[in-house]
Every structure is written in C-alpha cells, then in structure tokens.
Amino acid sequence: MNDNYQLYFEDFQVGLPSQKKPLLQLNNWGLKKGEIHVLTGESGSGKSLTAQAILGLLKDKFILRGSIFFSSSESKKLEINSCSSHNLLSLRRKELGLVIQQPLSAFNPVKRIGPQLYERAMWIFPKRGDQLKESLFLLEKLQFEDPERILNSYPHQLSGGQLQRVAIAMATIVKPGLLIADEPGSALDKVTGEKVIHRLVEQTKNDHTTLLLITHDLESARRIADRITVIKDGHIQETIENKGENLSFSSAYAEDLFSKYYQYYNTDQWSIFKNSNHKMVAHPLNPVIEDLSISYQSGNFFSRRKEVKALQGVSYSFDTPNTGILGRTGSGKSTLGKVLCGLLPPSQGILKFNKQKFQSGIRDKSFPYIQMVFQDPQSAFNPVRKLGKQLKEVVGKTKEKKELFSQMMEQSGIHADLLERHPSQLSGGQLQRLSIIRAVISKPDGIIFDEFVTALDIHWKIEITKMVSDQIFTKGIPYWIISHEKVVLDKLCSTIIQLEDGSIKGISKPSITN
C-alpha cells in the first residue's frame, strides 16, 4: 500500500458459499489520507457492504478473499482481515467512525442519549466532565438548540433526523482517522442536511481525517468530494477526480445515474398529476384532527423534568386521499403519522375517522387498518427471521395476493433469492422496497409513508414513484406521505400541509414544473 493511502483494497472479494459470483469485488482501490471520497451507486450495489468490510464485520457471514490495508494513527499498516478480535475492537473504538443509514439501529433503546455518547467518548476523554463538555460542544455544532435535553432523551423521543445528528456526534467524538458516513444527510431536511454535511467536511479538514461519504445525494457529491467512485453490482464502474467543473464520466452507467438525478429534481417528469385527468375526490376515511397535542417528559431522576411538545394544538380535516406532510427535521411530521395510524394516542385533542372518535389508537377495536412504512426499514423487520417467512405471513394463500406480490417484487427489482436472507444482509434501499410491498399487499384502509424514498438511489426513487402511482394511487388507497423533500410531495400529493415546531404553518397545492 502506498504511504499516501489511509485505506487500500487489494484483490478483495466478498462472497457467499451458495453463489459463485462475488457480491463485492474491489481490485486495487483505496482512500487517500485526508481526502473526501464519495462512493455512490444504486441500492444493493455494494456501498454499505464496503463499509462493513472496512470495519471487519464480514468475517463470520461471508467468504473473504484478498486484503484490506489500513494506516493507523501510530503509523502502523494493519491488514483488517487478519486482525484479532481484540485489535479490531481497538480499531473501531479509536481509529474508525461510522454513521449508519438507519440511525435508530445505532442506539440502545433503554438508555438515554447522554450515557451512550459518554461510553464512546471515554476512550479519548477519561473524565466524565470532559465527556459532557465535548458532547455538548458537538451537539451545538450539529444545530441542536437544546443539547441538554437531547442528552436526557431516549432514542424513541427523537425524530429520525435528530437521531442521525446524534449518530454523527457519536462517530466523530473520538476524532477517528477514517470516518465512514453512510447516507448521513438522508434523514434530514435540506437546510439541516447541508449544515451537517458541512460539519463533517469541516471536521475532516480540521482533524486531517479521511472521509468516505456513501450517498445518493449526487449534488452534495459534486459539491464537496475530492474524488467520486461509482459502483454497480459490487464492481467499481469508475473513479474520477472532482475538478470543480461539470463532471465528466467515461462510464455510460455513471453518466446515466447523474442525468436521472438532475431530471428528477428539476422536472415533473415522474409526477402522477402531469397530463392526467386526476379528479379531487373525498377521503373515504374522512380523518379529522382537532386541537391535537402530543407531549412527553424529558429529564431524569437528577434533573428537573421538562415537558416537550411534539405537536401543539393541531387541527386539520384531510379532505383528499393523498396528502403530503412537509417539514424540517424535528417539526413533528413522524409524530403526526404515528397518531394517524394509531401507534400514538393523543395527549389531548380529538382524532376522528368517519366522525367516530378514537382516543386509544389501535387499542380501539374499530380503529381503521392503517399501515405505516417507517423511515428506518431495518427496525421494521424481525432481525432473526428470514425475510421470506416474514412476508409469507402477510401474503397468505390467496391467489390475488400472491399475484400482486410477484408483480410488485418484479417492479421493485427484488430477486426471490433475497427472501432467503436476514434483514441485516440487505441494503437499506432493498429493505425499504420490501416494506412498501408488505404494506400494500396487506390490503390496508390507508398507508402512511414516512420518508419512504429517503433511503433509495435516484433510479429506485423514480421506480417507486411509479409503483405508488400504479399500485396505490390508481386503486384509490388513501395515503399520507411524510417528507422533508417538497419535490417528492409535488409528484405524489394533491394537498401539502407544512409543519413547523409542532404546528401547521401552511397548506398548499403541488408545484408542477416543466
């Protein structure tokens, strides 16, 4: 390995005993010291598998060939696949930082955020006072207005975007030599996401840290990367230097990937309303919320308990069956979604469906059967059961459901052999597509999509937009879409309500551009 490299893959392959073709093949590819390197490609192309390989997490699950060399802070060259468990643990604690795509999976659900941050920080800051000081400093840098409250909160009390920022703090608090950020801005609104990416870049430069940024956000890639690598089906398609001008690729696949991205975000080419005879119809469930509030207590035994309001006096009548809920990170979008599907009973106020009041959520026997596609697909599946068995429970034995399942599997690009795997063996984008399939084939009264295309690359954003149109919109299934991306709501919703600090601040129609 050249001394200029922080990490280097030499004839490296990842495979399964049952397959001859490798899942990942990286031949003589690496990360230079101090650079910002973007790795991009479709869901399931091998991006997250690459990150797991660097962390030494594949030994017990896959067949590995070749070498991964890492230059440690002590100027030692380590071969990750040959490291003992003890050395790997030390490497992860002090030399490597990871921000994963599903932030909820990164935290212990029964411990407050503070102790989890301190546990990571102790390897660099032995004194508790220094751990607290550094934790507060990082949370402030990551745009938290009340970092003390965040430290006293449980993971489930924070939004997906807030958890993602805390995960970034946890990864960077030890000042690692290599930081791997797997879709760090995907759960954040545009403004917060850009600030978080800026913070990652700033830390990389200040600490002379190498940053491997795995992302579908091709605009961010173009703006901040020193080099960009495009991967497909486990093989590197191309690595280019970013010279600050229009990116030029020799690979047709890479060129097409970037072209689709700019089309999706700058035209209404995939809007379900364009050139259609869409008619506004009444919502079959007639959902109404009146003076709805959701609050919880923050704090612990040693500090003053504080009431935090996630929703404050929200009133709205959902007159159309395809409503978008727009807002920045932490605005209350996901909380409202959980109320509508019955997972979270109102602290105060009224929730009605067809004029019938529901105060206890799904514990009310007659509550409508509303499915929710969660922002974090990893947490939506049982980790110890194969996916095929979990989906079989929903598909059942009816011919209609089996045919619909096969049709949606094909449309979603999910091969049948993936159902023989456990959730941890699929990418976030693949799991999200299976979450959508599971929700639709269960024949619900309605579906709530919470940031449902956040984890998807541009190719599958387009295809899933089409699938929602074909399988849900045209069949009259009511749905709500929660997103911080207005462009997504413009393509799929007839009415958009905007939340800010737990209250409705505006109602609008979709913007159609040419």
C-alpha positions in Angstrom: 0.0 0.0 0.0 1.3 3.4 -1.0 2.1 5.7 2.0 -0.4 8.3 0.6 -3.3 6.0 1.3 -5.3 5.7 4.5 -7.0 2.5 3.3 -6.4 0.2 0.4 -8.3 -2.8 -1.0 -6.0 -5.3 -2.8 -7.7 -8.0 -4.9 -10.6 -8.1 -2.3 -13.7 -10.2 -2.8 -16.8 -10.9 -0.7 -18.9 -14.0 -1.5 -21.4 -16.5 -0.2 -20.9 -20.3 -0.2 -24.1 -20.7 -2.3 -23.0 -18.3 -5.0 -20.1 -18.4 -7.5 -20.4 -14.7 -8.4 -18.9 -12.4 -5.7 -21.2 -9.9 -4.1 -18.3 -7.3 -3.9 -15.1 -7.1 -5.8 -12.6 -4.3 -5.1 -9.4 -4.6 -7.0 -6.6 -2.1 -6.1 -8.9 0.7 -4.9 -8.5 2.9 -1.9 -8.9 6.2 0.0 -6.1 8.7 0.2 -5.1 10.3 3.5 -7.2 13.4 4.3 -9.4 13.2 1.2 -13.2 13.4 0.9 -14.2 10.4 -1.2 -17.8 9.9 -2.3 -19.0 6.3 -3.0 -22.3 6.2 -4.9 -24.5 3.8 -6.8 -27.9 2.1 -6.8 -29.3 0.4 -3.7 -27.7 -3.0 -3.2 -24.7 -2.1 -5.4 -22.2 -2.9 -2.5 -21.8 0.5 -0.9 -22.8 -0.5 2.7 -21.0 -3.8 2.2 -17.8 -1.9 1.5 -18.3 0.0 4.8 -18.8 -3.2 6.7 -15.7 -4.8 5.2 -13.6 -1.8 6.4 -15.0 -2.3 9.9 -14.2 -6.0 9.9 -17.8 -7.1 10.2 -18.0 -9.6 7.4 -15.7 -12.4 8.7 -18.4 -14.6 10.2 -21.1 -14.0 7.5 -19.2 -14.2 4.2 -16.3 -15.8 2.4 -13.5 -13.2 2.1 -10.5 -13.1 -0.2 -7.8 -10.6 -0.7 -6.6 -7.8 1.7 -7.7 -4.5 3.3 -4.8 -2.4 4.5 -5.3 0.4 7.0 -2.8 3.1 8.1 -3.3 3.6 11.8 -2.5 6.8 13.8 0.7 5.0 15.1 1.9 4.8 11.5 1.4 1.0 11.5 0.0 -0.7 8.5 -2.7 -3.1 9.6 -4.4 -5.8 7.4 -8.0 -5.7 8.7 -9.0 -9.3 7.7 -6.0 -10.7 9.7 -6.6 -8.6 12.8 -7.6 -10.4 16.0 -10.9 -9.6 17.7 -9.1 -7.5 20.3 -7.3 -5.4 17.7 -10.4 -4.9 15.6 -12.3 -3.7 18.7 -9.5 -1.2 19.5 -9.5 -0.1 15.9 -13.3 0.6 16.0 -13.1 2.4 19.3 -10.3 4.8 18.4 -9.4 4.8 14.7 -12.7 4.3 12.8 -16.0 6.3 13.0 -19.3 5.1 11.4 -22.5 6.9 10.8 -25.0 4.3 9.6 -28.0 4.7 7.3 -30.6 3.6 9.9 -29.9 5.9 13.0 -32.4 4.1 15.3 -30.4 0.9 15.0 -27.3 2.6 16.3 -28.7 3.2 19.8 -29.7 1.2 22.9 -33.4 1.9 23.2 -33.5 1.7 27.0 -30.6 4.1 27.7 -30.6 7.8 27.4 -28.5 9.5 24.7 -26.0 11.0 27.2 -24.6 7.8 28.7 -24.3 6.3 25.2 -22.2 9.3 24.0 -20.1 9.2 27.1 -19.4 5.5 26.6 -17.9 6.3 23.2 -16.1 9.4 24.4 -14.3 7.7 27.3 -11.6 6.2 25.0 -10.4 9.8 24.4 -11.7 11.7 27.4 -11.4 9.6 30.6 -13.0 12.3 32.8 -16.8 12.5 32.9 -16.7 16.3 32.9 -14.7 16.3 29.7 -17.1 13.8 28.1 -20.1 16.0 28.9 -18.3 19.2 27.7 -17.3 17.6 24.3 -20.8 16.0 23.9 -22.5 19.4 24.4 -20.0 21.1 22.1 -20.6 18.6 19.2 -24.4 18.7 19.6 -24.4 22.5 19.4 -22.2 22.3 16.3 -24.8 19.9 14.8 -27.5 22.6 15.1 -29.3 21.4 18.3 -30.8 24.3 20.1 -31.2 22.4 23.4 -28.3 19.9 23.7 -29.0 19.3 27.4 -32.5 18.0 26.5 -31.1 15.7 23.8 -28.6 14.1 26.3 -31.5 13.4 28.7 -33.8 11.9 25.9 -34.3 8.3 25.0 -33.8 7.4 21.3 -37.5 7.0 20.6 -38.2 10.5 21.8 -36.2 12.0 18.9 -37.0 12.2 15.2 -35.1 10.2 12.7 -33.2 13.4 11.6 -32.3 14.3 15.2 -31.1 10.7 15.8 -28.9 11.0 12.7 -27.2 14.1 14.0 -26.6 12.4 17.4 -25.1 9.4 15.5 -22.7 11.8 13.8 -21.7 13.2 17.2 -21.1 9.7 18.4 -18.9 8.8 15.4 -16.8 11.9 15.5 -16.3 12.4 19.2 -13.1 10.3 19.3 -11.6 12.1 16.3 -11.1 9.0 14.2 -8.5 8.7 11.4 -11.2 7.4 9.0 -14.8 8.4 9.2 -17.4 6.4 7.2 -20.7 8.2 6.7 -23.4 6.1 5.2 -26.1 8.5 3.9 -25.6 10.9 6.8 -28.0 13.5 5.4 -30.7 11.3 4.1 -33.0 11.7 7.2 -32.5 15.4 7.3 -34.3 18.3 5.6 -32.2 20.2 3.0 -31.1 23.1 5.3 -30.1 20.9 8.2 -28.6 18.2 5.9 -26.4 20.8 4.2 -25.2 22.0 7.6 -24.5 18.5 8.8 -22.5 17.7 5.7 -20.6 21.0 6.1 -19.8 19.9 9.7 -18.5 16.6 8.5 -16.3 18.2 5.9 -15.1 20.8 8.4 -14.1 18.1 10.9 -12.4 16.1 8.2 -10.2 19.1 7.3 -9.5 20.3 10.8 -8.6 16.8 12.1 -6.9 15.6 8.9 -9.5 12.8 8.9 -10.2 10.8 5.8 -14.0 10.8 5.0 -15.7 8.1 3.0 -19.1 9.5 2.2 -21.6 6.9 0.9 -24.5 8.8 -0.6 -27.3 9.0 -3.1 -27.2 12.8 -3.0 -25.3 13.4 -6.1 -25.4 17.2 -5.8 -23.5 17.0 -2.5 -21.1 14.6 -4.1 -20.4 17.1 -6.9 -20.0 20.0 -4.4 -17.7 18.5 -1.7 -15.9 15.4 -3.0 -12.2 15.3 -3.9 -12.9 12.1 -5.8 -16.1 10.2 -6.7 -16.4 6.5 -7.2 -19.5 4.9 -8.9 -20.2 1.3 -8.1 -22.7 -1.2 -9.6 -23.4 -4.8 -8.8 -20.4 -5.0 -6.5 -17.9 -3.7 -9.1 -16.3 -0.3 -9.4 -17.5 1.4 -12.6 -15.3 4.5 -12.4 -13.4 6.7 -10.1 -12.9 10.4 -11.2 -11.2 13.4 -9.8 -13.6 16.3 -9.0 -12.1 19.4 -10.6 -15.0 21.7 -9.6 -16.5 21.8 -13.1 -19.2 19.7 -14.8 -18.5 16.1 -14.0 -17.4 14.0 -17.0 -17.7 10.2 -16.9 -16.4 7.7 -19.4 -18.8 5.1 -18.0 -22.3 5.1 -19.5 -23.8 3.9 -16.3 -22.3 6.7 -14.2 -23.4 9.3 -16.8 -27.0 8.0 -16.8 -27.1 7.9 -13.0 -26.2 11.6 -12.7 -28.5 12.5 -15.6 -31.6 10.9 -13.9 -30.8 12.7 -10.7 -30.9 16.1 -12.2 -34.1 15.3 -14.2 -35.9 14.0 -11.1 -35.2 17.1 -9.0 -35.6 19.7 -11.8 -38.7 18.5 -13.7 -42.1 17.0 -13.0 -41.4 14.1 -15.5 -42.5 11.5 -12.9 -45.4 13.4 -11.3 -48.6 11.3 -11.1 -50.6 14.5 -11.9 -48.9 15.6 -15.1 -51.1 15.1 -18.2 -53.6 13.2 -16.2 -57.3 13.6 -15.6 -56.9 13.4 -11.9 -60.1 14.5 -10.1 -60.2 15.5 -6.5 -62.3 13.0 -4.5 -63.3 12.9 -0.9 -61.2 10.9 1.6 -63.0 7.6 2.2 -61.9 7.6 5.9 -62.7 11.3 6.5 -59.9 11.8 9.0 -60.1 14.9 11.2 -57.9 16.1 14.0 -59.0 18.8 16.4 -56.7 20.7 18.8 -54.3 17.7 18.8 -51.3 17.7 21.1 -48.6 15.2 21.8 -46.2 15.7 24.7 -43.7 13.7 26.7 -41.5 14.3 29.8 -37.7 14.8 29.3 -35.2 14.7 32.1 -34.1 12.1 34.7 -34.0 11.5 38.5 -31.2 14.0 39.0 -32.5 16.8 36.8 -35.7 18.8 36.5 -38.3 17.1 34.3 -39.4 19.1 31.4 -42.5 18.8 29.2 -41.6 18.6 25.5 -44.4 19.2 23.0 -44.0 17.3 19.7 -47.4 18.6 18.4 -49.2 21.6 19.7 -53.0 22.2 19.1 -53.0 20.9 15.5 -56.4 21.0 13.7 -57.0 19.7 10.2 -59.6 17.9 8.0 -58.0 15.6 5.5 -60.3 16.2 2.6 -58.2 14.5 -0.1 -56.9 10.9 0.0 -53.3 11.7 -0.9 -52.0 14.4 1.5 -48.3 15.3 1.9 -46.9 16.4 5.3 -43.9 18.6 4.8 -41.5 20.0 7.5 -37.9 20.2 8.7 -36.3 17.7 10.9 -38.0 17.6 14.3 -41.1 19.5 13.2 -43.5 16.8 14.3 -44.1 15.0 11.0 -43.4 11.5 12.1 -45.3 12.1 15.4 -48.4 13.1 13.4 -48.0 10.0 11.2 -47.9 7.7 14.3 -51.1 9.4 15.6 -52.9 8.8 12.3 -52.1 5.1 12.2 -52.9 4.6 15.9 -49.5 3.9 17.2 -49.5 7.0 19.4 -52.7 8.1 21.2 -53.2 11.9 21.5 -52.1 13.5 24.8 -55.0 15.9 24.3 -57.4 16.7 21.4 -59.6 14.6 19.1 -58.9 12.2 16.3 -61.8 11.1 14.1 -62.4 8.7 11.3 -65.8 9.0 9.6 -67.0 11.1 12.5 -66.1 8.4 15.1 -63.7 9.5 17.9 -60.6 7.4 18.7 -58.7 8.2 21.9 -56.7 5.0 22.4 -55.2 4.4 19.0 -55.0 0.9 17.7 -56.2 -0.4 21.1 -59.7 0.7 19.9 -61.1 -2.4 18.2 -62.7 -0.4 15.4 -59.7 1.7 14.6 -59.0 1.7 10.8 -56.4 -0.7 9.5 -53.7 1.8 8.5 -50.2 0.6 7.6 -47.0 2.7 8.1 -43.9 2.5 6.1 -41.2 3.7 8.5 -38.2 5.9 7.8 -35.9 3.2 9.2 -36.7 -0.1 7.4 -34.1 -2.1 9.4 -36.2 -1.6 12.6 -39.4 -2.7 10.8 -38.3 -6.3 10.3 -37.5 -9.1 12.8 -33.7 -9.4 12.7 -33.5 -13.1 13.4 -36.1 -14.4 10.9 -35.6 -14.7 7.1 -37.5 -12.1 5.1 -39.4 -14.7 3.1 -41.0 -16.1 6.3 -41.9 -12.6 7.5 -43.6 -11.7 4.2 -45.3 -15.0 3.8 -47.4 -14.2 6.9 -48.8 -11.2 5.0 -49.1 -12.7 1.6 -51.1 -15.7 2.8 -52.6 -18.3 0.4 -55.0 -16.2 -1.7 -54.2 -16.2 -5.4 -54.9 -12.4 -5.7 -52.3 -11.6 -3.0 -49.7 -14.0 -4.5 -50.1 -12.5 -7.9 -49.8 -8.9 -6.5 -46.8 -9.9 -4.5 -45.0 -11.4 -7.6 -45.9 -8.3 -9.6 -44.6 -5.8 -7.0 -41.4 -7.9 -6.4 -40.6 -7.7 -10.2 -41.5 -4.0 -10.4 -39.3 -3.3 -7.3 -36.3 -5.2 -8.7 -36.2 -7.6 -5.7 -35.0 -11.0 -6.7 -36.6 -14.0 -5.0 -33.2 -15.3 -3.6 -33.1 -12.2 -1.4 -36.0 -13.5 0.6 -33.7 -16.3 1.9 -31.6 -13.7 3.7 -31.9 -12.0 7.0 -32.6 -8.2 7.1 -29.0 -7.4 8.0 -27.9 -8.9 4.7 -29.8 -6.4 2.6 -29.2 -2.7 1.9 -31.5 -0.1 3.4 -32.9 0.6 -0.1 -33.8 -3.0 -0.6 -35.4 -3.3 2.8 -37.4 -0.1 2.2 -38.8 -1.6 -1.1 -39.9 -4.7 0.8 -41.5 -2.6 3.5 -43.6 -0.9 0.8 -44.6 -4.2 -0.7 -45.6 -5.6 2.7 -47.8 -2.6 3.4 -49.6 -2.7 0.0 -50.3 -6.5 -0.1 -51.8 -6.4 3.4 -54.8 -4.5 1.8 -55.0 -1.7 4.3 -57.6 1.1 4.7 -54.7 3.5 4.2 -50.9 3.8 4.2 -48.6 6.3 5.8 -45.2 6.7 4.1 -42.6 8.2 6.4 -39.6 9.4 4.3 -40.2 6.3 2.2 -37.8 7.2 -0.6 -35.1 8.7 1.6 -33.0 5.5 1.6 -33.3 5.0 -2.2 -31.0 6.0 -5.0 -32.3 8.0 -7.9 -33.2 5.0 -10.1 -35.4 3.5 -7.4 -36.9 6.8 -6.4 -38.2 7.0 -9.9 -39.4 3.4 -10.0 -41.1 3.5 -6.5 -42.8 6.8 -7.5 -44.2 4.9 -10.5 -45.2 1.9 -8.3 -47.1 4.2 -5.8 -49.0 5.5 -8.8 -49.7 2.1 -10.3 -50.5 0.1 -7.1 -51.9 2.7 -4.7 -53.0 6.0 -6.3 -54.9 4.4 -9.2 -56.5 1.8 -6.9 -57.9 4.5 -4.6 -56.0 3.5 -1.5 -55.7 6.6 0.8 -52.2 7.6 1.7 -50.2 10.2 3.6 -46.6 11.0 2.6 -44.2 12.4 5.2 -41.2 14.1 3.7 -38.7 16.9 4.1 -38.3 16.9 0.3 -41.1 19.0 -1.3 -40.2 17.7 -4.8 -41.3 14.2 -3.6 -44.7 15.6 -2.3 -45.2 17.6 -5.5 -45.0 14.4 -7.5 -47.4 12.3 -5.4 -49.7 14.5 -3.3 -52.7 16.7 -4.2 -52.5 18.7 -1.0 -49.5 19.6 1.2 -49.6 20.7 4.8 -46.5 22.2 6.3 -45.5 21.6 9.9 -43.1 23.8 11.9 -42.4 23.4 15.6 -45.3 21.0 16.1 -47.9 23.3 14.4 -49.4 23.7 10.9 -47.9 26.8 9.3 -49.3 26.5 5.8 -51.4 24.5 3.3 -50.5 24.4 -0.4 -51.0 22.6 -3.7 -48.2 20.8 -5.5 -45.8 22.8 -7.7 -45.7 21.5 -11.3 -42.6 22.4 -13.3 -41.5 21.7 -16.8 
